[in-house]
Amino acid sequence: MKIVMRLHESPFLRMKNGEKIREYRVNDEKRQQIRKGDVIEFRKYPEENETILMEVKEIEPYNTLEEAITAHFETDFQSRYSSISDVVKSFQKFYTPEEIKKYGIVVYQVEKKRITHQNATVCYLKKDNQVLMLKFSKKWGHVYAPPGGKFESGESPIDCILREYKEETGLTLHNIKLQGISYWKDSVEGIIFVYICEEFEGTLTESKEGKLEWIDMEELTNLEQFEQNKLFTPYLFRKEIFEGKFRLDNQCRVLQYEMRDQ
């Protein structure tokens, strides 16, 4: 379960920097639904242009605000307030005595949510000013993409692309070079490690994913590709490593992006 809460700038920054590990709220019906392991998305108020994800590690209900503050005064408040009563007064700007009496107070101990990325690799293999591309036959609307795929357990990025390329094309790559990193986010998020290569051995085989085609370099930007791939195509086969950052919709269309050379 994911919950949204808003924090003013000062507590937001303290939480972001790891100085604030507890959040105090009136334990109303909404907060009563929260369980250990849930994720709270804290938004910096009032702009709401920055967020952090925190996982709920412990939940402590209290009957009164004084009880909740007293339990954690030394660790959470003593450096900023002279007394428990001063802390209570500061909270009363946000919650009425009637609300607190009706619902009580709940304290969430939180820590930063570690994101699990869905990582993958691709490689653009160049030969005689042509690049080997895969035209999908069943999924993704018959778009073109370079061979590659997702990591398996225990693999490094290079392990992954060497295996995937061999499985999809029958070719063994040599002297591959990392050309860029493409970060993407839709409902989940991941990183694509983008490699280039000009040395290989083996015989090209048919792919179960679609048709393998050698495409002229000049035609790459005209191909029907994933929008994300099309936007970083001009950065291929350069000396500089690129970094792309893409926000996508649920159809893999690009909503917003940034490109940077390193």
C-alpha positions in Angstrom: 0.0 0.0 0.0 1.3 3.5 -0.9 0.1 6.6 1.0 0.8 10.3 0.2 1.6 12.7 3.0 2.8 16.3 2.8 5.6 17.9 4.8 6.7 21.5 5.0 10.2 22.2 3.7 12.2 22.0 7.0 10.9 18.5 8.1 11.0 17.3 4.5 14.7 18.2 4.2 15.5 16.7 7.6 13.8 13.4 6.5 15.6 13.5 3.2 18.9 13.9 4.9 18.2 11.1 7.4 17.9 13.4 10.4 14.2 12.7 10.8 13.2 9.1 11.2 9.7 9.5 12.7 6.5 11.1 11.6 3.7 12.1 14.0 0.1 12.3 12.8 -3.4 12.2 14.2 -4.5 8.6 14.0 -7.6 9.1 12.0 -9.4 6.6 9.7 -6.9 7.1 6.9 -3.8 6.5 9.1 -5.4 3.5 10.7 -5.2 1.7 7.4 -1.4 2.0 7.3 0.6 -1.1 8.1 4.3 -2.0 8.6 5.9 -2.4 5.3 3.7 0.1 3.5 5.3 3.0 1.6 4.6 6.6 2.3 5.3 9.2 -0.4 6.2 12.4 1.3 5.7 15.5 -0.8 7.4 18.8 -0.1 4.7 21.3 0.7 3.5 23.6 -0.8 5.2 23.2 -4.1 4.9 19.4 -4.2 7.8 19.4 -6.8 9.9 17.0 -4.8 9.1 13.7 -3.2 10.8 10.9 -1.1 9.6 7.4 -0.6 9.8 6.0 3.0 9.0 2.5 4.2 7.1 2.2 7.5 9.2 0.1 9.9 7.3 0.6 13.1 3.9 2.0 14.2 3.3 3.3 17.7 -0.2 4.5 18.7 -0.5 6.9 21.7 -3.6 8.3 23.5 -2.2 11.8 23.8 0.2 14.1 22.0 2.2 14.5 25.3 2.7 10.7 25.5 4.0 10.5 22.0 6.4 13.5 22.4 7.7 12.3 25.7 8.5 8.9 24.3 10.9 10.4 21.8 11.8 13.8 23.1 15.5 13.3 23.5 16.1 11.8 20.1 13.6 13.7 18.0 13.1 17.2 19.6 15.6 18.1 22.3 18.1 19.7 19.9 15.3 22.1 18.6 13.0 22.6 21.5 13.6 23.5 25.2 10.7 21.5 26.6 8.0 18.9 25.8 5.3 21.6 26.2 7.0 23.7 23.5 6.8 20.7 21.1 3.2 20.1 22.0 2.4 23.8 21.2 4.0 23.5 17.8 1.9 20.5 16.9 -1.3 22.3 18.0 -0.8 24.6 14.9 -1.8 21.6 12.8 -4.2 19.5 15.0 -7.0 20.7 17.2 -7.4 19.3 20.8 -10.7 17.8 19.7 -9.0 15.8 16.8 -6.3 14.5 19.1 -8.8 13.5 21.8 -10.9 11.7 19.3 -8.2 9.8 17.4 -5.1 9.9 19.4 -1.6 10.1 17.9 0.3 7.6 15.8 4.1 7.7 15.3 5.6 6.1 12.2 9.2 5.1 12.3 10.4 5.2 8.7 13.4 4.7 6.5 14.2 5.4 2.9 12.6 3.0 0.5 15.2 1.3 -1.6 14.2 1.1 -5.2 14.5 -2.2 -7.1 15.3 -1.3 -10.7 14.3 -3.5 -13.6 17.7 -3.4 -15.4 18.4 -4.5 -18.9 21.1 -4.2 -21.6 21.2 -3.6 -25.3 24.0 -3.5 -27.8 24.3 -1.8 -31.2 26.5 -3.9 -33.4 28.1 -2.1 -36.3 29.4 -3.6 -39.5 30.2 -1.8 -42.8 28.3 1.3 -41.7 25.2 -0.8 -40.8 23.8 -1.7 -37.4 22.1 -5.0 -36.6 18.5 -4.4 -35.4 15.6 -6.7 -34.4 12.1 -6.0 -35.7 9.7 -7.5 -33.2 7.1 -9.8 -34.8 4.6 -10.3 -32.0 5.0 -7.7 -29.3 5.6 -3.9 -29.1 3.9 -3.2 -32.3 6.6 -4.4 -34.7 9.1 -1.7 -33.6 12.8 -2.0 -34.1 15.3 -2.3 -31.2 18.8 -3.6 -30.7 19.2 -7.1 -29.4 19.5 -7.3 -25.6 17.4 -8.2 -22.6 17.0 -8.3 -18.8 19.5 -9.4 -16.2 19.5 -12.9 -14.8 20.6 -13.7 -11.2 24.3 -13.1 -10.6 25.0 -11.3 -13.9 26.9 -8.1 -14.4 25.8 -5.8 -17.2 28.5 -7.3 -19.5 27.6 -10.8 -18.6 24.0 -10.0 -19.5 24.6 -8.5 -22.9 27.0 -11.2 -24.0 24.5 -13.9 -23.1 21.5 -12.1 -24.5 23.3 -11.3 -27.8 24.4 -14.9 -28.2 20.9 -16.2 -27.5 19.1 -13.8 -29.8 21.5 -13.6 -32.7 24.0 -16.5 -32.5 26.9 -14.0 -32.5 29.7 -13.6 -30.0 30.6 -10.0 -29.3 34.2 -8.9 -28.6 35.5 -5.6 -27.2 32.2 -4.1 -26.4 32.0 -0.5 -25.1 29.6 1.1 -22.8 28.1 4.0 -24.7 25.4 5.2 -22.3 22.9 4.6 -19.5 19.3 5.2 -20.1 17.1 5.6 -16.9 13.4 5.2 -17.4 10.3 5.5 -15.1 6.7 4.7 -15.6 4.8 2.8 -12.9 8.1 1.2 -12.1 11.6 2.2 -13.1 14.8 0.8 -14.5 18.1 1.3 -16.2 19.2 0.2 -19.7 23.0 -0.2 -20.2 23.6 0.7 -23.8 26.6 -0.9 -25.4 28.2 -0.5 -28.9 30.4 -3.0 -30.6 32.3 -3.5 -34.0 33.9 -6.9 -33.4 32.1 -10.2 -33.4 32.3 -13.8 -34.6 29.8 -16.5 -35.5 26.9 -17.0 -37.9 23.7 -15.0 -37.7 20.8 -17.1 -36.7 17.0 -16.5 -36.7 15.6 -14.9 -33.6 12.5 -16.1 -31.8 11.6 -12.4 -31.0 11.4 -11.3 -34.7 13.5 -10.5 -37.8 17.1 -9.5 -37.6 18.1 -6.8 -40.1 21.2 -4.9 -41.0 20.2 -1.2 -41.1 22.2 1.6 -42.7 23.5 4.0 -40.0 21.8 6.9 -41.7 18.4 5.2 -41.5 18.5 4.5 -37.7 16.7 7.7 -36.7 14.0 7.1 -39.3 13.1 3.6 -38.0 10.0 2.9 -36.0 11.6 2.5 -32.6 10.7 3.0 -28.9 10.6 6.7 -28.4 13.2 6.4 -25.7 15.6 4.6 -28.0 15.0 7.0 -30.8 16.0 9.9 -28.7 19.3 8.5 -27.6 20.2 7.1 -31.1 22.1 10.3 -32.1 24.4 9.7 -29.1 25.6 6.3 -30.4 29.2 5.6 -31.6 30.6 8.8 -30.0 33.6 9.2 -27.7 31.4 10.6 -24.9 29.2 8.4 -22.7 25.6 9.7 -22.5 23.1 9.5 -19.8 19.4 9.7 -20.6 16.5 10.2 -18.1 13.0 9.4 -19.4 9.6 9.6 -17.8 7.2 7.3 -19.7 3.5 6.6 -19.8 2.2 3.0 -19.7 2.6 2.6 -23.5 6.3 3.4 -23.3 5.7 6.9 -24.8 8.1 9.6 -23.6 6.4 12.3 -21.5 9.6 14.1 -20.4 13.3 13.5 -20.8 16.8 14.8 -20.4 20.0 13.9 -22.2 23.5 14.5 -21.0 27.0 13.8 -22.3 29.6 12.7 -19.7 
